[in-house]
């Protein structure tokens, strides 16, 4: 089969509070589940610090280096080495290893979103910010689509669960993904990685060098990658294999230390990606209504798919579209970080610029044959986004009565988009064509002053107090020109509008922490999260979307215990929490002349509560066992139905999308020393989750049932010669599932086919020099 290519699109020239008290719900511990004979650690790479203990993990969750077991925040940590061994290449992959983290896939990066504890923002509008913030080396990524980039030269990834608005850049009502890249080394070092994976001829090649350019003063690092994957879906109409990608990119970092008190780090990265993800693979021709369970069958859809030889099912991996859907992304940026030691105080400046270009072409109707009731719809979109940010913060020395981090922050973001839709439908024995072009964009400014302090009442007991005062300004402009004066399938009539809004609000954090002894620490915190006002600016925008949405706020209570037990061989982290959200910003499904569209609304009140447990255990020196588990109850408390909505809009008490009640990741790694400096490492990991509803509308046909995925691998390595060879098998039991389910844009139900939706094998090589 031929490899697919995505079509490009030339858009032409575009216009370039008070916190209420709520009951605390705390959790109890969960026993560790040890699966497999041996596995790689799911959370962190736990090499022993000595003959009896685990390595101490250092994180920057409080904007300064601290031991993971002393940070009063629920944090999951995934090391770059573990991500490499488990072939976890991006945030979507990492979400499989962190139970509190979930990911919404889509045909384009614009459609993909991150969820923490069941909370995330689903929208493609440039006038909405994410409730989960992604931060790369101290730089906040303002749009969710920017966060889908491949990870290159990653030291570790921290997943901070719950509101983190006081210290982390912009706004984070649900959590933060904090990505920390590797620093250049003083000693010269280079590496090459290569991997091949079956089931679509997937390949990955990475290489990098690091070392001193001016000994003792200037070090540098540069690395590059390229990867490709044919895909695992067949387009029978074009003969192409789709649902694949080609990616290439590079990262560089320079670190200048003119003296002992000043460090200047300049980092730049760039990633090009071309994805051929279809806008869904048909899983059925019927639709089941909520809450009546009434089933409606689309005879035209069934006939069209049958004529194309497509058999819709939960296992279908074939489409018949007259064009291959695809996207092209250019994503990159540069940042300068200056750290200045002032008699024990550290002054840090982070100045950054990032740019993201997204071009997409999508077969909206997902069919190759034009028939009555099923028009042909083709979409082309262009996005250009840029952001400039500055953060200046001061960290005091640790210890004493009070230690703190304080600072100011600013971000300026500009978005310009052009979106075209062409519709051809059967009419009066012939065909009728209509089209629409929307040109729109936003400009946003975010200003903040923040600080968080520890009040050290005794050496073992401290109070925590933090606040972030935020001001947001948001402007939008919109113009759509349509060929029809009335609504046609998927196209509203011509419309133009613009608007602006501004809000001043705050996020805060209060808490207590008690170090029971050297190995046990407990904490209790209250946090208020804030996410700014929003506009639902998208292709089919109408006057109903011209009013700004209110800011989303949250109140969160969390209690946690972190302990080292059994002489340091067992690390256990437990957290219980309850978080309530007001003015929750969510997409509500609607239709335009028979085609599904969505509109963003303040949906009312939702909540999430649960228990999370992370265990790492080294029973013997060569064996590491890890277990991470999340029990999450993310629910709609009161849904604010928009005017004119059907009675099915009443979804109070129902689960939020992308929030399985149970999710776990279990892993182990066993090392067998061999002669001549060789070692054999046996790896396996298993993840499982309960059923998950993918749609806020609670449609019964968009629920993925419970499933588990088991992976295993074996590595032969030479520490002396710096090489290793790994063989692995993904999805050993050949378990099939859908990474996303949705209503078809015109009829039926469609599924997204994950990379590990069936069994495949691979081999990976690594060489240091």
C-alpha positions in Angstrom: 0.0 0.0 0.0 1.0 3.5 -0.6 2.0 5.9 2.2 -0.5 8.7 2.5 0.2 12.3 2.0 -1.7 15.2 3.5 -2.9 18.0 1.3 -1.7 21.5 1.9 -3.9 24.5 1.9 -3.0 28.1 1.0 -5.3 30.4 2.9 -4.1 33.6 1.2 -3.4 36.6 3.4 -5.2 36.4 6.8 -5.7 39.1 9.4 -2.4 38.8 10.4 -14.4 36.0 44.3 -14.3 34.4 47.4 -13.5 30.8 48.3 -16.4 28.9 49.9 -15.8 26.2 52.5 -16.6 22.7 51.5 -16.4 19.3 53.2 -13.0 17.6 53.1 -13.0 14.1 51.7 -9.8 12.1 52.3 -8.7 8.7 51.1 -7.1 5.7 52.5 -4.2 3.7 51.2 -4.3 1.1 48.4 -2.3 -2.1 48.4 0.3 -2.5 45.7 -0.5 -4.8 42.8 2.6 -6.6 41.4 2.1 -7.8 37.9 4.4 -9.5 35.6 7.7 -11.2 36.3 9.7 -8.0 35.7 9.0 -4.5 34.3 10.3 -1.1 33.8 9.3 1.5 36.4 6.2 3.5 35.4 6.8 6.6 37.4 10.6 7.1 37.8 13.9 5.5 37.0 14.7 4.1 40.5 18.4 3.2 40.5 19.5 2.5 44.0 21.2 5.3 45.9 23.0 2.7 48.0 22.8 -1.0 48.7 19.5 -0.8 50.5 17.5 2.2 49.2 15.9 3.9 46.3 17.3 6.9 44.5 16.1 10.3 45.7 14.1 12.1 43.0 14.4 15.8 42.8 11.6 17.9 41.3 10.9 21.6 40.6 7.2 21.5 41.5 7.7 24.5 43.8 9.9 26.4 41.4 13.0 25.3 43.2 14.7 21.9 43.5 13.2 19.8 46.2 13.0 16.1 47.0 9.8 14.5 45.7 9.0 13.0 49.1 9.1 16.4 50.7 7.0 18.4 48.3 3.4 19.0 49.6 1.9 18.4 46.2 0.6 15.2 44.5 3.2 14.7 41.8 3.9 11.9 39.4 7.4 11.8 37.9 8.4 10.0 34.7 12.1 10.0 33.9 13.4 10.4 30.3 15.2 7.1 30.5 12.0 5.2 31.4 10.1 7.0 28.7 12.7 6.0 26.2 12.6 2.3 27.3 8.8 2.2 27.2 8.7 4.0 23.8 6.7 6.9 25.3 7.3 9.7 22.8 4.7 12.4 23.7 2.1 13.5 26.2 -0.4 11.1 24.8 1.9 8.2 25.4 2.8 9.4 28.9 -0.9 9.5 29.8 -0.9 5.7 29.6 1.7 5.5 32.4 0.2 8.2 34.8 -3.2 7.1 36.0 -4.4 10.6 36.9 -3.6 11.8 33.4 -5.8 11.3 30.3 -5.7 12.4 26.7 -8.2 13.3 24.0 -6.9 12.5 20.6 -8.3 13.9 17.3 -7.6 14.4 13.6 -5.6 17.5 14.2 -3.4 18.8 17.0 -6.0 21.6 17.4 -8.5 18.9 18.6 -6.2 17.2 21.2 -6.5 18.0 24.9 -5.1 16.9 28.3 -7.1 15.9 31.4 -6.0 15.7 35.0 -8.2 14.0 37.6 -11.0 14.0 34.9 -10.8 17.8 34.2 -9.8 19.3 30.9 -11.0 21.8 28.4 -12.4 20.5 25.1 -12.4 23.2 22.4 -10.5 24.4 19.3 -11.3 28.0 19.9 -8.3 30.3 20.2 -10.2 32.3 22.7 -10.1 29.6 25.4 -7.1 28.6 27.5 -6.6 25.0 28.8 -7.4 24.0 32.4 -4.3 21.8 32.3 -1.2 23.9 31.7 1.9 22.5 29.9 5.2 24.1 30.9 8.5 23.3 29.1 11.7 24.5 30.9 9.7 27.2 32.7 7.8 28.4 29.5 4.0 28.1 29.6 2.4 26.8 26.3 -0.8 28.8 25.9 -2.6 26.5 23.4 -3.2 22.7 24.0 -2.1 21.9 20.4 1.4 23.1 21.2 1.8 20.5 23.8 1.5 17.5 21.5 5.1 17.8 20.3 7.5 14.9 20.4 9.7 14.8 23.5 13.4 15.1 22.7 16.3 15.0 25.3 13.9 15.0 28.2 15.3 14.7 31.7 12.0 14.1 33.3 8.3 15.0 33.2 6.4 16.1 36.3 2.6 15.8 36.4 1.3 18.1 39.2 -2.2 17.1 40.1 -4.8 19.7 41.2 -4.9 23.5 40.9 -1.4 25.0 40.5 -2.1 28.6 39.8 0.1 30.3 42.4 3.5 29.4 40.9 3.1 28.1 37.3 2.8 30.8 34.7 -0.7 31.5 33.4 -3.6 29.6 34.8 -3.9 25.9 35.8 -7.3 25.0 37.4 -6.8 21.3 37.0 -3.0 20.7 37.0 0.3 21.2 35.3 2.5 19.0 32.9 6.0 20.3 33.8 8.6 19.1 31.2 12.2 19.5 32.1 14.8 18.9 29.3 18.4 17.7 29.8 21.2 20.2 30.4 24.5 20.2 28.5 27.4 18.4 30.2 30.9 19.6 30.8 32.4 16.3 29.6 32.1 15.5 25.9 29.3 13.0 25.2 27.3 11.8 22.2 24.7 9.2 21.6 22.6 7.6 18.8 19.3 5.9 19.2 17.4 3.9 16.5 14.2 1.9 16.8 12.0 -0.1 14.4 8.5 -1.2 15.3 6.3 -3.5 13.3 2.6 -3.1 12.3 3.1 0.0 10.1 6.9 0.1 9.6 7.4 2.6 12.4 11.0 4.0 12.8 12.6 6.5 15.2 16.2 7.8 15.0 17.7 10.3 17.5 21.2 11.6 17.9 22.9 14.2 20.0 26.2 15.6 21.3 27.0 17.6 24.4 30.1 19.0 26.0 32.2 22.1 26.9 32.7 24.7 24.2 34.8 26.9 26.6 35.8 24.7 29.5 34.4 25.9 32.8 32.4 28.7 31.1 30.3 27.5 28.2 28.7 24.2 27.5 26.4 23.2 24.7 24.0 20.5 23.6 22.4 19.8 20.3 20.2 16.8 19.3 17.9 15.9 16.4 15.3 13.3 15.6 13.3 11.9 12.8 10.5 9.4 12.9 7.8 7.9 10.7 4.9 5.5 10.8 2.7 4.3 7.8 -0.4 3.9 10.0 -2.9 1.2 10.9 -6.0 2.3 9.0 -6.7 1.7 5.3 -8.5 4.2 3.0 -10.1 1.9 0.5 -11.1 4.8 -1.8 -7.5 6.0 -2.3 -5.6 2.8 -1.6 -3.5 4.6 1.0 -2.5 3.5 4.5 -3.4 6.4 6.9 -3.4 7.2 10.6 0.4 7.6 10.5 2.9 10.4 10.7 6.3 11.7 9.8 8.1 13.9 12.4 11.5 15.6 12.5 13.0 18.1 14.8 15.9 19.5 16.7 16.7 21.0 20.1 19.8 22.9 21.3 20.8 24.4 24.6 23.7 26.6 25.5 24.7 27.3 29.2 27.1 30.2 30.0 28.5 30.6 33.5 30.7 33.8 33.5 31.2 33.4 37.2 30.0 31.4 40.2 26.9 33.6 40.7 25.5 33.9 37.2 24.2 31.2 34.8 22.7 32.1 31.4 20.8 29.3 29.5 19.6 29.7 26.0 17.4 26.9 24.5 15.7 26.6 21.1 13.6 23.8 19.6 11.7 23.1 16.4 9.5 20.2 15.3 7.8 19.6 12.0 5.0 17.0 11.9 2.8 15.6 9.2 -0.1 13.4 10.4 -2.6 11.5 8.4 -5.2 10.9 11.1 -8.7 10.4 9.6 -11.7 12.2 11.1 -12.9 8.9 12.6 -13.4 5.3 11.5 -17.0 4.1 11.4 -17.9 1.9 14.3 -21.6 1.8 13.6 -24.4 3.3 11.4 -26.8 3.7 14.3 -27.0 6.3 17.1 -28.4 5.6 20.6 -30.1 8.5 22.3 -29.6 9.6 25.9 -31.4 9.1 28.2 -34.1 7.1 26.3 -31.7 4.6 24.6 -33.8 5.0 21.5 -31.8 3.7 18.5 -31.9 5.5 15.1 -30.4 3.8 12.1 -29.0 5.7 9.1 -30.0 3.7 6.0 -28.1 6.0 3.6 -24.9 5.6 5.7 -25.3 1.8 5.9 -25.8 1.6 2.1 -22.9 3.9 1.4 -20.5 2.0 3.6 -21.7 -1.4 2.2 -21.1 -0.2 -1.3 -17.5 0.8 -0.4 -16.9 -2.6 1.3 -16.7 -1.1 4.8 -17.9 -3.1 7.8 -18.4 -0.7 10.7 -17.6 -2.3 14.1 -15.6 -1.8 17.3 -12.7 -3.4 15.5 -13.0 -1.6 12.1 -9.7 -0.2 10.7 -10.9 0.8 7.2 -12.4 4.0 5.8 -13.6 5.1 2.4 -13.0 8.8 2.1 -12.5 10.6 -1.2 -9.6 12.6 0.4 -7.0 11.7 3.0 -7.4 13.9 6.1 -4.2 15.3 7.3 -2.4 18.1 9.2 1.0 19.7 9.0 2.5 21.4 12.0 5.5 23.7 12.5 6.1 24.2 16.2 9.1 25.9 17.8 10.5 28.5 20.0 13.5 30.1 21.9 13.9 30.9 25.5 16.6 32.6 27.6 16.9 31.9 31.3 19.1 33.9 33.6 19.8 32.7 37.2 21.7 35.2 39.5 22.8 34.3 43.0 22.5 37.3 45.3 23.9 36.3 48.7 21.8 33.2 48.9 18.8 34.7 47.1 18.2 33.5 43.5 16.8 36.0 40.9 15.5 34.2 37.8 14.4 35.7 34.5 12.7 33.6 31.8 12.2 35.3 28.4 10.6 33.3 25.7 9.0 33.4 22.2 7.1 30.5 20.6 5.4 30.1 17.2 2.9 27.4 16.0 1.6 26.9 12.5 -1.1 24.4 11.8 -2.5 23.5 8.3 -5.2 20.9 8.1 -7.3 19.3 5.4 -10.2 17.0 6.5 -12.8 14.9 4.9 -15.6 16.0 7.2 -18.3 13.5 5.9 -15.8 10.5 6.0 -17.4 9.1 2.8 -16.3 8.7 -0.8 -19.7 8.4 -2.5 -22.2 11.3 -2.7 -25.7 10.2 -1.9 -29.1 11.7 -0.9 -28.9 12.9 2.7 -25.1 12.5 2.9 -23.4 15.4 1.3 -19.7 15.7 0.6 -18.0 18.1 3.0 -14.3 19.1 2.8 -12.6 21.4 5.3 -9.4 23.3 5.0 -7.9 25.3 7.8 -4.9 27.4 8.6 -3.7 28.6 12.0 -0.8 30.9 12.9 -0.2 31.4 16.6 2.6 33.2 18.5 3.3 34.0 22.1 5.8 36.2 23.9 6.3 35.8 27.7 8.5 37.1 30.5 8.7 35.8 34.1 10.8 37.3 36.8 11.0 35.6 40.2 13.0 35.8 43.4 13.6 32.7 45.6 14.8 33.2 49.1 17.2 30.9 50.9 15.6 27.8 52.5 15.2 27.7 56.3 14.7 30.5 58.8 11.2 31.6 59.9 10.0 32.3 56.3 11.3 31.2 52.9 9.5 32.1 49.7 9.3 32.4 45.9 7.8 35.6 44.5 7.6 37.3 41.1 5.8 38.8 38.2 4.6 37.4 34.9 3.4 38.6 31.5 2.3 36.9 28.3 1.1 38.3 24.9 -0.5 35.9 22.5 -1.8 36.5 19.0 -3.8 34.0 16.9 -4.9 34.3 13.2 -7.0 31.6 11.5 -8.7 30.9 8.2 -11.1 28.1 7.8 -12.9 27.0 4.6 -15.7 24.5 4.2 -17.1 23.2 0.8 -20.4 21.3 0.7 -21.7 19.3 -2.3 -25.1 17.6 -2.0 -27.7 15.9 -4.2 -30.5 18.3 -5.1 -33.3 18.0 -7.6 -31.7 15.3 -9.7 -28.4 17.2 -9.8 -25.9 18.5 -7.3 -25.7 21.8 -5.4 -22.5 23.3 -4.0 -22.1 25.8 -1.2 -19.1 27.1 0.7 -18.1 29.3 3.5 -14.8 31.0 4.6 -14.2 32.3 8.1 -11.4 34.6 9.0 -10.9 35.1 12.7 -8.4 35.6 15.5 -7.7 36.6 19.1 -5.2 38.8 21.0 -4.7 38.0 24.6 -2.6 39.6 27.4 -2.0 38.1 30.8 -0.5 40.0 33.7 0.2 38.4 37.1 2.0 39.0 40.4 2.6 36.0 42.6 4.2 34.6 45.7 4.3 31.5 47.9 5.9 31.2 51.3 6.7 28.5 53.8 6.2 29.7 57.4 8.6 27.4 59.4 6.8 27.2 62.8 9.3 24.5 63.9 11.9 22.6 61.9 9.3 19.9 61.3 6.0 21.8 61.1 5.3 24.6 58.6 2.5 26.6 57.1 2.1 27.3 53.4 0.6 30.5 51.9 0.5 31.6 48.3 -1.5 33.9 46.0 -1.4 34.9 42.4 -3.3 38.1 41.3 -4.2 37.8 37.6 -5.5 40.3 35.0 -6.6 39.0 31.6 -7.4 41.1 28.5 -8.9 39.2 25.5 -10.0 40.5 22.1 -11.4 38.7 19.1 -12.4 39.4 15.6 -14.5 37.3 13.3 -15.9 37.4 9.7 -17.6 34.6 7.8 -18.6 34.9 4.1 -21.1 32.1 3.0 -22.5 31.4 -0.4 -26.0 30.7 1.0 -28.1 33.3 2.7 -29.6 30.5 4.9 -28.0 27.7 6.8 -26.9 24.7 4.8 -25.3 21.5 6.1 -22.5 22.5 8.3 -22.4 26.2 7.2 -24.1 29.1 8.9 -24.9 32.3 6.8 -22.5 35.2 6.6 -21.7 36.8 9.9 -19.2 39.3 11.4 -18.5 40.5 15.0 -15.7 41.5 17.4 -15.5 41.9 21.1 -13.2 42.4 24.1 -13.3 41.5 27.7 -11.1 41.9 30.8 -11.0 40.3 34.2 -9.0 40.6 37.4 -9.1 37.7 39.7 -6.8 35.5 41.8 -5.6 32.0 42.6 -4.4 31.0 46.1 -3.0 28.1 48.1 -3.0 27.6 51.9 -1.8 24.5 53.8 0.1 22.8 56.6 2.9 20.3 56.4 4.3 18.1 59.1 7.5 16.0 58.8 6.6 13.2 61.2 10.1 12.0 61.1 12.9 11.9 58.5 11.1 9.4 56.3 7.4 10.4 56.7 5.8 13.6 55.7 2.1 14.6 55.7 0.3 17.7 54.3 -3.1 19.3 53.9 -3.7 22.1 51.4 -6.6 24.2 50.1 -6.2 25.7 46.6 -8.3 28.1 44.5 -7.8 27.8 40.8 -8.7 30.4 38.2 -9.0 30.2 34.4 -9.7 33.4 32.5 -12.7 34.5 30.4 -13.2 33.0 27.0 -14.8 33.5 23.6 -16.0 30.6 21.5 -14.4 31.7 18.2 -14.7 29.0 15.5 -15.9 28.5 11.9 -19.6 28.4 12.6 -19.6 31.2 15.2 -22.9 33.1 15.5 -24.3 35.9 17.7 -25.0 33.4 20.5 -21.2 33.1 21.0 -20.5 36.8 20.9 -20.8 37.2 24.7 -17.7 36.4 26.7 -17.8 33.3 29.0 -17.2 33.9 32.7 -13.9 32.7 34.2 -13.7 29.1 35.5 -12.8 28.8 39.1 -12.1 25.8 41.4 -11.8 25.1 45.1 -9.7 22.1 46.0 -8.9 20.3 49.3 -6.1 17.8 49.4 -4.5 15.6 52.1 -1.4 13.5 51.5 1.2 11.2 53.0 4.7 10.5 51.6 6.7 7.8 53.3 9.9 5.8 53.0 9.5 2.4 54.6 11.4 -0.9 55.0 14.7 0.7 55.4 14.2 3.0 52.4 13.3 0.1 50.0 9.6 1.2 49.7 8.5 4.7 48.7 4.7 5.2 49.1 2.9 8.4 48.2 -0.9 8.7 48.9 -3.2 11.6 48.2 -7.0 12.2 48.7 -8.7 15.2 47.3 -12.0 16.9 46.4 -12.3 19.7 43.9 -15.4 21.8 43.0 -15.6 23.8 39.8 -17.8 26.8 39.1 -18.6 28.2 35.7 -17.1 25.1 34.1 -16.2 25.9 30.5 -17.4 23.0 28.3 -18.5 22.2 24.7 -22.2 21.5 24.2 -23.1 19.6 21.0 -25.5 21.3 18.6 -26.4 20.9 14.9 -26.5 23.2 11.8 -28.8 21.9 9.1 -28.1 18.2 10.1 -24.3 18.5 10.8 -22.9 18.3 14.3 -21.2 21.4 15.6 -20.3 22.5 19.2 -20.6 25.6 21.2 -18.7 26.5 24.3 -20.7 27.4 27.3 -20.4 28.0 31.1 -21.8 24.6 31.8 -22.4 25.1 35.5 -20.9 23.1 38.4 -18.8 19.9 38.3 -16.6 18.2 40.8 -13.9 15.6 41.0 -12.8 13.6 44.1 -10.6 10.6 44.5 -7.6 8.7 45.9 -4.2 8.3 44.3 -1.4 6.0 45.3 2.1 5.6 44.0 4.4 2.8 45.2 8.0 2.0 44.3 9.5 -1.1 46.0 12.9 -2.7 45.7 12.7 -6.0 47.5 16.2 -7.0 46.3 18.9 -4.9 44.8 18.2 -6.0 41.2 14.4 -5.9 41.2 12.2 -2.7 41.2 8.4 -2.9 41.4 6.2 0.1 40.9 2.4 0.6 41.1 0.4 3.7 40.4 -3.4 3.8 40.9 -6.1 6.4 40.7 -9.7 6.2 41.8 -11.5 9.2 40.3 -15.1 10.3 40.7 -15.4 13.2 38.2 -19.1 14.2 37.9 -21.5 16.8 36.6 -23.2 18.4 39.7 -25.4 20.9 38.0 -25.4 21.4 34.2 -26.6 24.8 33.0 -28.5 23.9 29.8 -28.4 26.7 27.2 -31.5 28.3 25.8 -33.4 26.0 23.4 -31.6 22.8 24.4 -33.4 19.5 24.3 -34.4 17.8 27.6 -31.5 15.3 27.1 -29.3 18.2 28.2 -30.1 17.3 31.8 -26.9 15.3 32.7 -26.7 16.1 36.4 -24.9 13.3 38.3 -23.3 11.8 35.1 -19.5 11.3 34.6 -17.3 13.8 32.9 -15.7 12.7 29.7 -12.2 11.1 29.7 -12.5 10.2 33.4 -12.5 6.5 34.1 -13.4 5.7 37.7 -10.3 3.4 38.0 -7.0 3.5 36.3 -3.7 1.8 37.2 -0.2 1.3 35.9 1.9 -1.6 37.2 5.5 -2.3 36.3 8.7 -4.0 37.3 12.3 -4.3 36.2 14.8 -7.1 37.0 18.5 -6.9 36.1 20.6 -10.0 35.7 24.4 -9.3 35.8 26.4 -11.2 33.2 30.1 -11.6 32.6 32.4 -9.2 30.8 30.5 -6.1 32.0 27.2 -7.2 30.4 23.8 -7.2 32.0 20.3 -8.4 31.0 17.2 -6.4 31.9 13.8 -8.0 31.9 10.9 -5.5 31.6 7.1 -5.7 31.7 4.3 -3.3 32.4 0.6 -3.5 32.6 -2.0 -0.8 32.5 -5.8 -1.1 33.1 -8.7 1.2 33.2 -12.4 0.9 33.8 -15.0 2.0 31.3 -14.9 5.6 30.1 -17.5 7.9 28.6 -15.9 10.0 25.8 -18.8 12.5 25.4 -20.2 15.0 27.8 -23.6 14.4 26.2 -23.6 10.9 27.8 -24.6 9.1 24.5 -24.5 5.3 25.3 -22.7 4.5 22.1 -19.6 6.5 22.9 -18.5 4.5 26.0 -15.3 2.5 25.8 -15.5 -0.6 28.0 -12.8 -1.6 30.5 -9.6 -2.9 29.1 -5.9 -3.7 29.9 -2.7 -3.6 27.9 0.3 -5.7 28.8 3.8 -4.9 27.4 7.1 -6.7 27.8 10.8 -6.3 26.8 14.3 -7.6 27.2 17.5 -5.5 27.1 21.1 -6.6 26.7 23.5 -3.8 27.7 27.2 -3.1 28.2 27.9 -0.3 30.7 31.6 -0.3 29.8 31.1 0.1 26.1 27.9 2.2 26.3 25.5 0.2 24.2 22.3 -1.6 24.6 19.9 -3.6 22.4 16.2 -3.9 23.4 13.5 -6.2 22.0 9.9 -5.5 23.0 6.4 -6.5 22.4 3.5 -4.1 22.8 0.0 -5.3 23.7 0.9 -8.9 24.2 -2.7 -10.1 24.5 -3.8 -8.3 21.3 -6.4 -6.3 23.2 -8.5 -4.0 20.9 -9.9 -0.7 22.1 -10.8 2.8 20.8 -8.8 5.8 22.1 -11.8 8.0 21.3 -15.5 7.5 20.2 -17.8 10.2 18.8 -20.9 10.8 16.8 -20.2 10.9 13.1 -20.3 14.4 11.7 -23.4 13.5 9.7 -24.5 10.1 11.0 -23.4 7.0 12.8 -20.6 6.6 15.4 -16.9 6.8 14.6 -13.8 5.5 16.5 -10.2 6.5 16.7 -7.7 3.7 16.3 -4.8 3.8 18.8 -1.2 2.8 17.9 -1.3 0.0 20.4 -4.8 -1.2 19.4 -3.3 -4.5 18.3 -0.1 -6.5 19.1 3.2 -5.4 17.5 6.9 -5.9 18.2 10.0 -3.8 18.0 13.8 -3.5 18.4 15.7 -0.5 19.7 19.4 0.2 19.7 21.4 2.7 21.7 25.1 3.7 21.6 27.0 6.2 23.7 30.3 7.6 22.5 
